[in-house]
Amino acid sequence: MPPQSNPVRGFIHIGGWYWQKLPNNKTKATLILEMDLKGNLGQKMIATANVSQGQQLNRIGEAIEKYLKDNNITKNY
């Protein structure tokens, strides 16, 4: 990323997605993070971060397909 003025500093200790298979060929994805924000964040910043994290789901399918292809793994679904 290009340099930004007034960055917000923090540290993510651990994070990842928890996937649950649901009926009717659906999946529930839950993002789990443990982080230290190193200060206070405004409500607008928190809302923006939540939207950004949710948008990761738009790219996850492509990442999974690439991983399967690069590692010669056959889908079982």
mmCIF file of the N, C-alpha and C atoms, coordinates in Angstrom:
data_MODEL
# 
_entry.id   MODEL 
# 
loop_
_atom_site.group_PDB 
_atom_site.id 
_atom_site.type_symbol 
_atom_site.label_atom_id 
_atom_site.label_alt_id 
_atom_site.label_comp_id 
_atom_site.label_asym_id 
_atom_site.label_entity_id 
_atom_site.label_seq_id 
_atom_site.pdbx_PDB_ins_code 
_atom_site.Cartn_x 
_atom_site.Cartn_y 
_atom_site.Cartn_z 
_atom_site.occupancy 
_atom_site.B_iso_or_equiv 
_atom_site.pdbx_formal_charge 
_atom_site.auth_seq_id 
_atom_site.auth_comp_id 
_atom_site.auth_asym_id 
_atom_site.auth_atom_id 
_atom_site.pdbx_PDB_model_num 
ATOM 1   N N  . MET A 1 1  ? 0.842   -1.175  0.000  1.00 0.00 ? 1  MET A N  1 
ATOM 2   C CA . MET A 1 1  ? 0.000   0.000   0.000  1.00 0.00 ? 1  MET A CA 1 
ATOM 3   C C  . MET A 1 1  ? 0.888   1.239   0.000  1.00 0.00 ? 1  MET A C  1 
ATOM 4   N N  . PRO A 1 2  ? 0.413   2.292   -0.636 1.00 0.00 ? 2  PRO A N  1 
ATOM 5   C CA . PRO A 1 2  ? 1.191   3.534   -0.597 1.00 0.00 ? 2  PRO A CA 1 
ATOM 6   C C  . PRO A 1 2  ? 1.172   4.139   0.806  1.00 0.00 ? 2  PRO A C  1 
ATOM 7   N N  . PRO A 1 3  ? 2.190   4.947   1.145  1.00 0.00 ? 3  PRO A N  1 
ATOM 8   C CA . PRO A 1 3  ? 2.202   5.590   2.465  1.00 0.00 ? 3  PRO A CA 1 
ATOM 9   C C  . PRO A 1 3  ? 0.938   6.426   2.686  1.00 0.00 ? 3  PRO A C  1 
ATOM 10  N N  . GLN A 1 4  ? 0.471   6.442   3.921  1.00 0.00 ? 4  GLN A N  1 
ATOM 11  C CA . GLN A 1 4  ? -0.727  7.199   4.273  1.00 0.00 ? 4  GLN A CA 1 
ATOM 12  C C  . GLN A 1 4  ? -0.402  8.154   5.402  1.00 0.00 ? 4  GLN A C  1 
ATOM 13  N N  . SER A 1 5  ? -1.079  9.300   5.407  1.00 0.00 ? 5  SER A N  1 
ATOM 14  C CA . SER A 1 5  ? -0.902  10.221  6.518  1.00 0.00 ? 5  SER A CA 1 
ATOM 15  C C  . SER A 1 5  ? -1.822  9.802   7.656  1.00 0.00 ? 5  SER A C  1 
ATOM 16  N N  . ASN A 1 6  ? -1.399  10.033  8.874  1.00 0.00 ? 6  ASN A N  1 
ATOM 17  C CA . ASN A 1 6  ? -2.182  9.710   10.060 1.00 0.00 ? 6  ASN A CA 1 
ATOM 18  C C  . ASN A 1 6  ? -2.647  8.250   10.117 1.00 0.00 ? 6  ASN A C  1 
ATOM 19  N N  . PRO A 1 7  ? -1.736  7.296   9.986  1.00 0.00 ? 7  PRO A N  1 
ATOM 20  C CA . PRO A 1 7  ? -2.173  5.890   10.040 1.00 0.00 ? 7  PRO A CA 1 
ATOM 21  C C  . PRO A 1 7  ? -2.644  5.514   11.442 1.00 0.00 ? 7  PRO A C  1 
ATOM 22  N N  . VAL A 1 8  ? -3.508  4.525   11.499 1.00 0.00 ? 8  VAL A N  1 
ATOM 23  C CA . VAL A 1 8  ? -3.948  3.964   12.771 1.00 0.00 ? 8  VAL A CA 1 
ATOM 24  C C  . VAL A 1 8  ? -3.105  2.727   13.018 1.00 0.00 ? 8  VAL A C  1 
ATOM 25  N N  . ARG A 1 9  ? -2.453  2.667   14.142 1.00 0.00 ? 9  ARG A N  1 
ATOM 26  C CA . ARG A 1 9  ? -1.582  1.543   14.444 1.00 0.00 ? 9  ARG A CA 1 
ATOM 27  C C  . ARG A 1 9  ? -2.306  0.534   15.319 1.00 0.00 ? 9  ARG A C  1 
ATOM 28  N N  . GLY A 1 10 ? -2.010  -0.712  15.100 1.00 0.00 ? 10 GLY A N  1 
ATOM 29  C CA . GLY A 1 10 ? -2.597  -1.776  15.894 1.00 0.00 ? 10 GLY A CA 1 
ATOM 30  C C  . GLY A 1 10 ? -1.839  -3.064  15.645 1.00 0.00 ? 10 GLY A C  1 
ATOM 31  N N  . PHE A 1 11 ? -2.211  -4.095  16.365 1.00 0.00 ? 11 PHE A N  1 
ATOM 32  C CA . PHE A 1 11 ? -1.555  -5.385  16.225 1.00 0.00 ? 11 PHE A CA 1 
ATOM 33  C C  . PHE A 1 11 ? -2.615  -6.475  16.276 1.00 0.00 ? 11 PHE A C  1 
ATOM 34  N N  . ILE A 1 12 ? -2.656  -7.316  15.239 1.00 0.00 ? 12 ILE A N  1 
ATOM 35  C CA . ILE A 1 12 ? -3.577  -8.452  15.224 1.00 0.00 ? 12 ILE A CA 1 
ATOM 36  C C  . ILE A 1 12 ? -2.804  -9.651  15.752 1.00 0.00 ? 12 ILE A C  1 
ATOM 37  N N  . HIS A 1 13 ? -3.219  -10.143 16.905 1.00 0.00 ? 13 HIS A N  1 
ATOM 38  C CA . HIS A 1 13 ? -2.537  -11.270 17.527 1.00 0.00 ? 13 HIS A CA 1 
ATOM 39  C C  . HIS A 1 13 ? -2.847  -12.573 16.791 1.00 0.00 ? 13 HIS A C  1 
ATOM 40  N N  . ILE A 1 14 ? -4.089  -12.747 16.434 1.00 0.00 ? 14 ILE A N  1 
ATOM 41  C CA . ILE A 1 14 ? -4.524  -13.946 15.711 1.00 0.00 ? 14 ILE A CA 1 
ATOM 42  C C  . ILE A 1 14 ? -5.821  -13.613 14.991 1.00 0.00 ? 14 ILE A C  1 
ATOM 43  N N  . GLY A 1 15 ? -6.034  -14.246 13.880 1.00 0.00 ? 15 GLY A N  1 
ATOM 44  C CA . GLY A 1 15 ? -7.263  -14.000 13.140 1.00 0.00 ? 15 GLY A CA 1 
ATOM 45  C C  . GLY A 1 15 ? -7.502  -15.087 12.116 1.00 0.00 ? 15 GLY A C  1 
ATOM 46  N N  . GLY A 1 16 ? -8.738  -15.229 11.730 1.00 0.00 ? 16 GLY A N  1 
ATOM 47  C CA . GLY A 1 16 ? -9.074  -16.211 10.712 1.00 0.00 ? 16 GLY A CA 1 
ATOM 48  C C  . GLY A 1 16 ? -10.575 -16.300 10.522 1.00 0.00 ? 16 GLY A C  1 
ATOM 49  N N  . TRP A 1 17 ? -10.953 -17.112 9.589  1.00 0.00 ? 17 TRP A N  1 
ATOM 50  C CA . TRP A 1 17 ? -12.369 -17.324 9.270  1.00 0.00 ? 17 TRP A CA 1 
ATOM 51  C C  . TRP A 1 17 ? -12.827 -18.660 9.833  1.00 0.00 ? 17 TRP A C  1 
ATOM 52  N N  . TYR A 1 18 ? -14.048 -18.698 10.338 1.00 0.00 ? 18 TYR A N  1 
ATOM 53  C CA . TYR A 1 18 ? -14.700 -19.933 10.781 1.00 0.00 ? 18 TYR A CA 1 
ATOM 54  C C  . TYR A 1 18 ? -15.854 -20.180 9.817  1.00 0.00 ? 18 TYR A C  1 
ATOM 55  N N  . TRP A 1 19 ? -15.816 -21.324 9.136  1.00 0.00 ? 19 TRP A N  1 
ATOM 56  C CA . TRP A 1 19 ? -16.810 -21.648 8.107  1.00 0.00 ? 19 TRP A CA 1 
ATOM 57  C C  . TRP A 1 19 ? -17.752 -22.718 8.630  1.00 0.00 ? 19 TRP A C  1 
ATOM 58  N N  . GLN A 1 20 ? -19.052 -22.513 8.445  1.00 0.00 ? 20 GLN A N  1 
ATOM 59  C CA . GLN A 1 20 ? -20.068 -23.488 8.851  1.00 0.00 ? 20 GLN A CA 1 
ATOM 60  C C  . GLN A 1 20 ? -20.940 -23.832 7.645  1.00 0.00 ? 20 GLN A C  1 
ATOM 61  N N  . LYS A 1 21 ? -21.052 -25.125 7.373  1.00 0.00 ? 21 LYS A N  1 
ATOM 62  C CA . LYS A 1 21 ? -21.925 -25.586 6.305  1.00 0.00 ? 21 LYS A CA 1 
ATOM 63  C C  . LYS A 1 21 ? -23.370 -25.501 6.792  1.00 0.00 ? 21 LYS A C  1 
ATOM 64  N N  . LEU A 1 22 ? -24.224 -24.913 5.966  1.00 0.00 ? 22 LEU A N  1 
ATOM 65  C CA . LEU A 1 22 ? -25.644 -24.764 6.274  1.00 0.00 ? 22 LEU A CA 1 
ATOM 66  C C  . LEU A 1 22 ? -26.466 -25.554 5.262  1.00 0.00 ? 22 LEU A C  1 
ATOM 67  N N  . PRO A 1 23 ? -27.735 -25.782 5.569  1.00 0.00 ? 23 PRO A N  1 
ATOM 68  C CA . PRO A 1 23 ? -28.603 -26.465 4.592  1.00 0.00 ? 23 PRO A CA 1 
ATOM 69  C C  . PRO A 1 23 ? -28.728 -25.655 3.296  1.00 0.00 ? 23 PRO A C  1 
ATOM 70  N N  . ASN A 1 24 ? -29.223 -26.302 2.269  1.00 0.00 ? 24 ASN A N  1 
ATOM 71  C CA . ASN A 1 24 ? -29.494 -25.668 0.968  1.00 0.00 ? 24 ASN A CA 1 
ATOM 72  C C  . ASN A 1 24 ? -28.234 -25.103 0.312  1.00 0.00 ? 24 ASN A C  1 
ATOM 73  N N  . ASN A 1 25 ? -27.107 -25.822 0.462  1.00 0.00 ? 25 ASN A N  1 
ATOM 74  C CA . ASN A 1 25 ? -25.852 -25.459 -0.204 1.00 0.00 ? 25 ASN A CA 1 
ATOM 75  C C  . ASN A 1 25 ? -25.395 -24.044 0.160  1.00 0.00 ? 25 ASN A C  1 
ATOM 76  N N  . LYS A 1 26 ? -25.551 -23.663 1.422  1.00 0.00 ? 26 LYS A N  1 
ATOM 77  C CA . LYS A 1 26 ? -25.130 -22.342 1.898  1.00 0.00 ? 26 LYS A CA 1 
ATOM 78  C C  . LYS A 1 26 ? -24.017 -22.511 2.924  1.00 0.00 ? 26 LYS A C  1 
ATOM 79  N N  . THR A 1 27 ? -23.274 -21.430 3.132  1.00 0.00 ? 27 THR A N  1 
ATOM 80  C CA . THR A 1 27 ? -22.183 -21.427 4.094  1.00 0.00 ? 27 THR A CA 1 
ATOM 81  C C  . THR A 1 27 ? -22.238 -20.140 4.904  1.00 0.00 ? 27 THR A C  1 
ATOM 82  N N  . LYS A 1 28 ? -22.005 -20.249 6.200  1.00 0.00 ? 28 LYS A N  1 
ATOM 83  C CA . LYS A 1 28 ? -21.900 -19.084 7.071  1.00 0.00 ? 28 LYS A CA 1 
ATOM 84  C C  . LYS A 1 28 ? -20.423 -18.857 7.358  1.00 0.00 ? 28 LYS A C  1 
ATOM 85  N N  . ALA A 1 29 ? -19.928 -17.634 7.123  1.00 0.00 ? 29 ALA A N  1 
ATOM 86  C CA . ALA A 1 29 ? -18.539 -17.287 7.372  1.00 0.00 ? 29 ALA A CA 1 
ATOM 87  C C  . ALA A 1 29 ? -18.479 -16.272 8.506  1.00 0.00 ? 29 ALA A C  1 
ATOM 88  N N  . THR A 1 30 ? -17.663 -16.572 9.519  1.00 0.00 ? 30 THR A N  1 
ATOM 89  C CA . THR A 1 30 ? -17.501 -15.673 10.659 1.00 0.00 ? 30 THR A CA 1 
ATOM 90  C C  . THR A 1 30 ? -16.027 -15.302 10.771 1.00 0.00 ? 30 THR A C  1 
ATOM 91  N N  . LEU A 1 31 ? -15.746 -14.007 10.757 1.00 0.00 ? 31 LEU A N  1 
ATOM 92  C CA . LEU A 1 31 ? -14.372 -13.533 10.926 1.00 0.00 ? 31 LEU A CA 1 
ATOM 93  C C  . LEU A 1 31 ? -14.090 -13.389 12.414 1.00 0.00 ? 31 LEU A C  1 
ATOM 94  N N  . ILE A 1 32 ? -13.002 -14.000 12.867 1.00 0.00 ? 32 ILE A N  1 
ATOM 95  C CA . ILE A 1 32 ? -12.617 -13.946 14.275 1.00 0.00 ? 32 ILE A CA 1 
ATOM 96  C C  . ILE A 1 32 ? -11.245 -13.275 14.359 1.00 0.00 ? 32 ILE A C  1 
ATOM 97  N N  . LEU A 1 33 ? -11.159 -12.212 15.160 1.00 0.00 ? 33 LEU A N  1 
ATOM 98  C CA . LEU A 1 33 ? -9.910  -11.484 15.327 1.00 0.00 ? 33 LEU A CA 1 
ATOM 99  C C  . LEU A 1 33 ? -9.660  -11.190 16.799 1.00 0.00 ? 33 LEU A C  1 
ATOM 100 N N  . GLU A 1 34 ? -8.412  -11.273 17.188 1.00 0.00 ? 34 GLU A N  1 
ATOM 101 C CA . GLU A 1 34 ? -7.996  -10.751 18.485 1.00 0.00 ? 34 GLU A CA 1 
ATOM 102 C C  . GLU A 1 34 ? -6.969  -9.680  18.183 1.00 0.00 ? 34 GLU A C  1 
ATOM 103 N N  . MET A 1 35 ? -7.311  -8.431  18.503 1.00 0.00 ? 35 MET A N  1 
ATOM 104 C CA . MET A 1 35 ? -6.404  -7.352  18.152 1.00 0.00 ? 35 MET A CA 1 
ATOM 105 C C  . MET A 1 35 ? -6.300  -6.304  19.252 1.00 0.00 ? 35 MET A C  1 
ATOM 106 N N  . ASP A 1 36 ? -5.170  -5.620  19.242 1.00 0.00 ? 36 ASP A N  1 
ATOM 107 C CA . ASP A 1 36 ? -4.920  -4.491  20.124 1.00 0.00 ? 36 ASP A CA 1 
ATOM 108 C C  . ASP A 1 36 ? -4.835  -3.267  19.220 1.00 0.00 ? 36 ASP A C  1 
ATOM 109 N N  . LEU A 1 37 ? -5.804  -2.362  19.344 1.00 0.00 ? 37 LEU A N  1 
ATOM 110 C CA . LEU A 1 37 ? -5.872  -1.202  18.455 1.00 0.00 ? 37 LEU A CA 1 
ATOM 111 C C  . LEU A 1 37 ? -4.918  -0.081  18.848 1.00 0.00 ? 37 LEU A C  1 
ATOM 112 N N  . LYS A 1 38 ? -4.226  -0.204  19.951 1.00 0.00 ? 38 LYS A N  1 
ATOM 113 C CA . LYS A 1 38 ? -3.222  0.773   20.387 1.00 0.00 ? 38 LYS A CA 1 
ATOM 114 C C  . LYS A 1 38 ? -3.810  2.178   20.524 1.00 0.00 ? 38 LYS A C  1 
ATOM 115 N N  . GLY A 1 39 ? -5.043  2.259   20.952 1.00 0.00 ? 39 GLY A N  1 
ATOM 116 C CA . GLY A 1 39 ? -5.682  3.558   21.151 1.00 0.00 ? 39 GLY A CA 1 
ATOM 117 C C  . GLY A 1 39 ? -7.162  3.479   20.829 1.00 0.00 ? 39 GLY A C  1 
ATOM 118 N N  . ASN A 1 40 ? -7.794  4.612   20.724 1.00 0.00 ? 40 ASN A N  1 
ATOM 119 C CA . ASN A 1 40 ? -9.229  4.675   20.439 1.00 0.00 ? 40 ASN A CA 1 
ATOM 120 C C  . ASN A 1 40 ? -9.484  4.940   18.963 1.00 0.00 ? 40 ASN A C  1 
ATOM 121 N N  . LEU A 1 41 ? -10.534 4.342   18.457 1.00 0.00 ? 41 LEU A N  1 
ATOM 122 C CA . LEU A 1 41 ? -10.957 4.576   17.078 1.00 0.00 ? 41 LEU A CA 1 
ATOM 123 C C  . LEU A 1 41 ? -12.344 5.193   17.092 1.00 0.00 ? 41 LEU A C  1 
ATOM 124 N N  . GLY A 1 42 ? -12.592 6.076   16.160 1.00 0.00 ? 42 GLY A N  1 
ATOM 125 C CA . GLY A 1 42 ? -13.917 6.658   16.036 1.00 0.00 ? 42 GLY A CA 1 
ATOM 126 C C  . GLY A 1 42 ? -14.894 5.666   15.423 1.00 0.00 ? 42 GLY A C  1 
ATOM 127 N N  . GLN A 1 43 ? -16.184 5.925   15.592 1.00 0.00 ? 43 GLN A N  1 
ATOM 128 C CA . GLN A 1 43 ? -17.223 5.042   15.073 1.00 0.00 ? 43 GLN A CA 1 
ATOM 129 C C  . GLN A 1 43 ? -17.147 4.912   13.551 1.00 0.00 ? 43 GLN A C  1 
ATOM 130 N N  . LYS A 1 44 ? -16.820 6.003   12.859 1.00 0.00 ? 44 LYS A N  1 
ATOM 131 C CA . LYS A 1 44 ? -16.716 5.945   11.394 1.00 0.00 ? 44 LYS A CA 1 
ATOM 132 C C  . LYS A 1 44 ? -15.589 5.007   10.965 1.00 0.00 ? 44 LYS A C  1 
ATOM 133 N N  . MET A 1 45 ? -14.478 5.056   11.673 1.00 0.00 ? 45 MET A N  1 
ATOM 134 C CA . MET A 1 45 ? -13.346 4.178   11.349 1.00 0.00 ? 45 MET A CA 1 
ATOM 135 C C  . MET A 1 45 ? -13.716 2.713   11.569 1.00 0.00 ? 45 MET A C  1 
ATOM 136 N N  . ILE A 1 46 ? -14.420 2.430   12.641 1.00 0.00 ? 46 ILE A N  1 
ATOM 137 C CA . ILE A 1 46 ? -14.842 1.059   12.927 1.00 0.00 ? 46 ILE A CA 1 
ATOM 138 C C  . ILE A 1 46 ? -15.797 0.560   11.850 1.00 0.00 ? 46 ILE A C  1 
ATOM 139 N N  . ALA A 1 47 ? -16.750 1.406   11.446 1.00 0.00 ? 47 ALA A N  1 
ATOM 140 C CA . ALA A 1 47 ? -17.704 1.018   10.399 1.00 0.00 ? 47 ALA A CA 1 
ATOM 141 C C  . ALA A 1 47 ? -16.980 0.753   9.083  1.00 0.00 ? 47 ALA A C  1 
ATOM 142 N N  . THR A 1 48 ? -16.007 1.584   8.743  1.00 0.00 ? 48 THR A N  1 
ATOM 143 C CA . THR A 1 48 ? -15.236 1.399   7.509  1.00 0.00 ? 48 THR A CA 1 
ATOM 144 C C  . THR A 1 48 ? -14.449 0.085   7.554  1.00 0.00 ? 48 THR A C  1 
ATOM 145 N N  . ALA A 1 49 ? -13.847 -0.211  8.698  1.00 0.00 ? 49 ALA A N  1 
ATOM 146 C CA . ALA A 1 49 ? -13.086 -1.455  8.842  1.00 0.00 ? 49 ALA A CA 1 
ATOM 147 C C  . ALA A 1 49 ? -13.996 -2.672  8.710  1.00 0.00 ? 49 ALA A C  1 
ATOM 148 N N  . ASN A 1 50 ? -15.190 -2.600  9.278  1.00 0.00 ? 50 ASN A N  1 
ATOM 149 C CA . ASN A 1 50 ? -16.126 -3.722  9.174  1.00 0.00 ? 50 ASN A CA 1 
ATOM 150 C C  . ASN A 1 50 ? -16.512 -3.996  7.730  1.00 0.00 ? 50 ASN A C  1 
ATOM 151 N N  . VAL A 1 51 ? -16.749 -2.947  6.957  1.00 0.00 ? 51 VAL A N  1 
ATOM 152 C CA . VAL A 1 51 ? -17.097 -3.121  5.539  1.00 0.00 ? 51 VAL A CA 1 
ATOM 153 C C  . VAL A 1 51 ? -15.916 -3.730  4.793  1.00 0.00 ? 51 VAL A C  1 
ATOM 154 N N  . SER A 1 52 ? -14.725 -3.222  5.052  1.00 0.00 ? 52 SER A N  1 
ATOM 155 C CA . SER A 1 52 ? -13.526 -3.722  4.383  1.00 0.00 ? 52 SER A CA 1 
ATOM 156 C C  . SER A 1 52 ? -13.298 -5.203  4.673  1.00 0.00 ? 52 SER A C  1 
ATOM 157 N N  . GLN A 1 53 ? -13.488 -5.608  5.924  1.00 0.00 ? 53 GLN A N  1 
ATOM 158 C CA . GLN A 1 53 ? -13.303 -7.017  6.282  1.00 0.00 ? 53 GLN A CA 1 
ATOM 159 C C  . GLN A 1 53 ? -14.333 -7.888  5.580  1.00 0.00 ? 53 GLN A C  1 
ATOM 160 N N  . GLY A 1 54 ? -15.557 -7.421  5.500  1.00 0.00 ? 54 GLY A N  1 
ATOM 161 C CA . GLY A 1 54 ? -16.598 -8.184  4.805  1.00 0.00 ? 54 GLY A CA 1 
ATOM 162 C C  . GLY A 1 54 ? -16.313 -8.349  3.329  1.00 0.00 ? 54 GLY A C  1 
ATOM 163 N N  . GLN A 1 55 ? -15.661 -7.361  2.733  1.00 0.00 ? 55 GLN A N  1 
ATOM 164 C CA . GLN A 1 55 ? -15.354 -7.434  1.298  1.00 0.00 ? 55 GLN A CA 1 
ATOM 165 C C  . GLN A 1 55 ? -14.314 -8.493  0.983  1.00 0.00 ? 55 GLN A C  1 
ATOM 166 N N  . GLN A 1 56 ? -13.608 -8.982  1.987  1.00 0.00 ? 56 GLN A N  1 
ATOM 167 C CA . GLN A 1 56 ? -12.660 -10.081 1.762  1.00 0.00 ? 56 GLN A CA 1 
ATOM 168 C C  . GLN A 1 56 ? -13.375 -11.297 1.192  1.00 0.00 ? 56 GLN A C  1 
ATOM 169 N N  . LEU A 1 57 ? -14.641 -11.456 1.559  1.00 0.00 ? 57 LEU A N  1 
ATOM 170 C CA . LEU A 1 57 ? -15.406 -12.608 1.076  1.00 0.00 ? 57 LEU A CA 1 
ATOM 171 C C  . LEU A 1 57 ? -15.588 -12.568 -0.435 1.00 0.00 ? 57 LEU A C  1 
ATOM 172 N N  . ASN A 1 58 ? -15.558 -11.380 -1.038 1.00 0.00 ? 58 ASN A N  1 
ATOM 173 C CA . ASN A 1 58 ? -15.692 -11.273 -2.488 1.00 0.00 ? 58 ASN A CA 1 
ATOM 174 C C  . ASN A 1 58 ? -14.534 -11.939 -3.216 1.00 0.00 ? 58 ASN A C  1 
ATOM 175 N N  . ARG A 1 59 ? -13.366 -12.001 -2.574 1.00 0.00 ? 59 ARG A N  1 
ATOM 176 C CA . ARG A 1 59 ? -12.172 -12.552 -3.223 1.00 0.00 ? 59 ARG A CA 1 
ATOM 177 C C  . ARG A 1 59 ? -11.796 -13.944 -2.742 1.00 0.00 ? 59 ARG A C  1 
ATOM 178 N N  . ILE A 1 60 ? -12.451 -14.435 -1.705 1.00 0.00 ? 60 ILE A N  1 
ATOM 179 C CA . ILE A 1 60 ? -12.022 -15.699 -1.103 1.00 0.00 ? 60 ILE A CA 1 
ATOM 180 C C  . ILE A 1 60 ? -12.204 -16.885 -2.057 1.00 0.00 ? 60 ILE A C  1 
ATOM 181 N N  . GLY A 1 61 ? -13.273 -16.875 -2.855 1.00 0.00 ? 61 GLY A N  1 
ATOM 182 C CA . GLY A 1 61 ? -13.500 -17.966 -3.808 1.00 0.00 ? 61 GLY A CA 1 
ATOM 183 C C  . GLY A 1 61 ? -12.360 -18.110 -4.792 1.00 0.00 ? 61 GLY A C  1 
ATOM 184 N N  . GLU A 1 62 ? -11.904 -16.984 -5.333 1.00 0.00 ? 62 GLU A N  1 
ATOM 185 C CA . GLU A 1 62 ? -10.780 -17.012 -6.272 1.00 0.00 ? 62 GLU A CA 1 
ATOM 186 C C  . GLU A 1 62 ? -9.507  -17.530 -5.594 1.00 0.00 ? 62 GLU A C  1 
ATOM 187 N N  . ALA A 1 63 ? -9.289  -17.118 -4.352 1.00 0.00 ? 63 ALA A N  1 
ATOM 188 C CA . ALA A 1 63 ? -8.096  -17.557 -3.627 1.00 0.00 ? 63 ALA A CA 1 
ATOM 189 C C  . ALA A 1 63 ? -8.133  -19.064 -3.376 1.00 0.00 ? 63 ALA A C  1 
ATOM 190 N N  . ILE A 1 64 ? -9.302  -19.588 -3.035 1.00 0.00 ? 64 ILE A N  1 
ATOM 191 C CA . ILE A 1 64 ? -9.437  -21.033 -2.807 1.00 0.00 ? 64 ILE A CA 1 
ATOM 192 C C  . ILE A 1 64 ? -9.202  -21.800 -4.098 1.00 0.00 ? 64 ILE A C  1 
ATOM 193 N N  . GLU A 1 65 ? -9.799  -21.339 -5.195 1.00 0.00 ? 65 GLU A N  1 
ATOM 194 C CA . GLU A 1 65 ? -9.599  -22.003 -6.489 1.00 0.00 ? 65 GLU A CA 1 
ATOM 195 C C  . GLU A 1 65 ? -8.119  -22.021 -6.878 1.00 0.00 ? 65 GLU A C  1 
ATOM 196 N N  . LYS A 1 66 ? -7.420  -20.900 -6.675 1.00 0.00 ? 66 LYS A N  1 
ATOM 197 C CA . LYS A 1 66 ? -5.994  -20.828 -7.001 1.00 0.00 ? 66 LYS A CA 1 
ATOM 198 C C  . LYS A 1 66 ? -5.197  -21.787 -6.120 1.00 0.00 ? 66 LYS A C  1 
ATOM 199 N N  . TYR A 1 67 ? -5.496  -21.831 -4.832 1.00 0.00 ? 67 TYR A N  1 
ATOM 200 C CA . TYR A 1 67 ? -4.798  -22.731 -3.918 1.00 0.00 ? 67 TYR A CA 1 
ATOM 201 C C  . TYR A 1 67 ? -4.981  -24.192 -4.351 1.00 0.00 ? 67 TYR A C  1 
ATOM 202 N N  . LEU A 1 68 ? -6.220  -24.564 -4.674 1.00 0.00 ? 68 LEU A N  1 
ATOM 203 C CA . LEU A 1 68 ? -6.487  -25.942 -5.096 1.00 0.00 ? 68 LEU A CA 1 
ATOM 204 C C  . LEU A 1 68 ? -5.722  -26.278 -6.370 1.00 0.00 ? 68 LEU A C  1 
ATOM 205 N N  . LYS A 1 69 ? -5.720  -25.349 -7.321 1.00 0.00 ? 69 LYS A N  1 
ATOM 206 C CA . LYS A 1 69 ? -5.025  -25.583 -8.585 1.00 0.00 ? 69 LYS A CA 1 
ATOM 207 C C  . LYS A 1 69 ? -3.512  -25.664 -8.361 1.00 0.00 ? 69 LYS A C  1 
ATOM 208 N N  . ASP A 1 70 ? -2.949  -24.704 -7.606 1.00 0.00 ? 70 ASP A N  1 
ATOM 209 C CA . ASP A 1 70 ? -1.503  -24.676 -7.373 1.00 0.00 ? 70 ASP A CA 1 
ATOM 210 C C  . ASP A 1 70 ? -1.002  -25.901 -6.619 1.00 0.00 ? 70 ASP A C  1 
ATOM 211 N N  . ASN A 1 71 ? -1.869  -26.506 -5.796 1.00 0.00 ? 71 ASN A N  1 
ATOM 212 C CA . ASN A 1 71 ? -1.477  -27.666 -5.006 1.00 0.00 ? 71 ASN A CA 1 
ATOM 213 C C  . ASN A 1 71 ? -2.035  -28.960 -5.552 1.00 0.00 ? 71 ASN A C  1 
ATOM 214 N N  . ASN A 1 72 ? -2.587  -28.908 -6.763 1.00 0.00 ? 72 ASN A N  1 
ATOM 215 C CA . ASN A 1 72 ? -3.101  -30.098 -7.452 1.00 0.00 ? 72 ASN A CA 1 
ATOM 216 C C  . ASN A 1 72 ? -4.085  -30.862 -6.579 1.00 0.00 ? 72 ASN A C  1 
ATOM 217 N N  . ILE A 1 73 ? -5.039  -30.128 -5.984 1.00 0.00 ? 73 ILE A N  1 
ATOM 218 C CA . ILE A 1 73 ? -6.053  -30.731 -5.117 1.00 0.00 ? 73 ILE A CA 1 
ATOM 219 C C  . ILE A 1 73 ? -7.373  -30.771 -5.877 1.00 0.00 ? 73 ILE A C  1 
ATOM 220 N N  . THR A 1 74 ? -8.017  -31.925 -5.860 1.00 0.00 ? 74 THR A N  1 
ATOM 221 C CA . THR A 1 74 ? -9.296  -32.099 -6.522 1.00 0.00 ? 74 THR A CA 1 
ATOM 222 C C  . THR A 1 74 ? -10.428 -31.767 -5.549 1.00 0.00 ? 74 THR A C  1 
ATOM 223 N N  . LYS A 1 75 ? -11.401 -30.999 -6.029 1.00 0.00 ? 75 LYS A N  1 
ATOM 224 C CA . LYS A 1 75 ? -12.560 -30.659 -5.189 1.00 0.00 ? 75 LYS A CA 1 
ATOM 225 C C  . LYS A 1 75 ? -13.399 -31.897 -4.938 1.00 0.00 ? 75 LYS A C  1 
ATOM 226 N N  . ASN A 1 76 ? -13.934 -32.003 -3.744 1.00 0.00 ? 76 ASN A N  1 
ATOM 227 C CA . ASN A 1 76 ? -14.808 -33.106 -3.382 1.00 0.00 ? 76 ASN A CA 1 
ATOM 228 C C  . ASN A 1 76 ? -16.227 -32.634 -3.109 1.00 0.00 ? 76 ASN A C  1 
ATOM 229 N N  . TYR A 1 77 ? -16.620 -31.556 -3.718 1.00 0.00 ? 77 TYR A N  1 
ATOM 230 C CA . TYR A 1 77 ? -17.974 -31.026 -3.510 1.00 0.00 ? 77 TYR A CA 1 
ATOM 231 C C  . TYR A 1 77 ? -18.624 -30.680 -4.808 1.00 0.00 ? 77 TYR A C  1 
# 
